[in-house]
Amino acid sequence: MPTSIALTELARTGNLPATRALRQAGRETGAVLAACVSLLNPSTIVIGGIVADAGEHLLAGIREIVYQRSLPLATQHLRIVPSQTAGRAGIIGASTMATQHALSARAVDEAVGALLL
């Protein structure tokens, strides 16, 4: 059984069974996301990691089912896009969390309070 990376590479070379497999994987992912969209009404869904590298075949399958099964009001302005982090999502997320913690109102108040003592 090919790995997701191998499957993605096959699809990029025009392999029809690989393309179909990616599209079907997108549909199955879209079935789960459709319920999330109807419940949470997000404005954007970002597909990341190895999945994002699969390209438009996977995204097309996701979009097909999400737009088909979700409430029209929830999909009116919905965008489904690949991540732009190129494998750096963990680092970006960790640095964002650290920054939010260090610059939170409580942390700033404590730092200012320590300076005034």
Secondary structure as the mmCIF struct_conf table of DSSP 4:
data_model
#
loop_
_struct_conf.conf_type_id
_struct_conf.id
_struct_conf.beg_label_comp_id
_struct_conf.beg_label_asym_id
_struct_conf.beg_label_seq_id
_struct_conf.end_label_comp_id
_struct_conf.end_label_asym_id
_struct_conf.end_label_seq_id
HELX_RH_AL_P HELX_RH_AL_P1 SER A 4 ARG A 12
TURN_TY1_P TURN_TY1_P1 THR A 13 GLY A 14
HELX_RH_AL_P HELX_RH_AL_P2 LEU A 16 LEU A 40
BEND BEND1 SER A 43 SER A 43
STRN STRN1 THR A 44 ILE A 47
HELX_RH_AL_P HELX_RH_AL_P3 GLY A 49 ASP A 53
TURN_TY1_P TURN_TY1_P2 ALA A 54 ALA A 54
HELX_RH_AL_P HELX_RH_AL_P4 GLU A 56 ARG A 69
BEND BEND2 SER A 70 SER A 70
HELX_RH_AL_P HELX_RH_AL_P5 PRO A 72 THR A 75
TURN_TY1_P TURN_TY1_P3 GLN A 76 HIS A 77
STRN STRN2 ARG A 79 PRO A 82
BEND BEND3 GLN A 84 THR A 85
TURN_TY1_P TURN_TY1_P4 ALA A 86 GLY A 87
HELX_RH_AL_P HELX_RH_AL_P6 ALA A 89 ALA A 102
TURN_TY1_P TURN_TY1_P5 LEU A 103 LEU A 103
BEND BEND4 SER A 104 SER A 104
HELX_RH_AL_P HELX_RH_AL_P7 ALA A 105 LEU A 116
#
